Amino acid sequence: MSRFVDLYLVYQLDVQIRQRATGIPEELAKKLAISVFTLHFTIAYLKDEMRAPIIFNKKKNTYEYEYPPKFYIGNIEILLYSQEPEKKSKGSGTNFRDSNF
């Protein structure tokens, strides 16, 4: 089944889940400025198409990952979030952010 989703919304949802700050579906939909239907549609997409191990923790009233996720589009693993690079000591080379790219 082919589905169309907003990848920025997928990213925002991933951030909320990783922070374990989603709340119940109605609260999360409000945080993301989407309908509850769109929220459930997007979660279903993440679970079915991207193989995300999303569960709802009823004790904590939040969505969370059952185990650290790896996301896939087809057979290609993708990274939804960025991690801050490790800080280098002074004089250890050029910082990418300071480059002229």
HELIX and SHEET records of a PDB file:
HELIX    1   1 LEU A    7  ARG A   18  1                                  12    
HELIX    2   2 PRO A   25  LEU A   32  1                                   8    
HELIX    3   3 VAL A   36  ASP A   48  1                                  13    
HELIX    4   4 PHE A   96  ASP A   98  5                                   3    
SHEET    1   A 2 ILE A  54  ASN A  57  0                                        
SHEET    2   A 2 THR A  62  TYR A  65 -1                                        
SHEET    1   B 2 PHE A  71  ILE A  73  0                                        
SHEET    2   B 2 ILE A  76  ILE A  78 -1                                        
END                                                                             
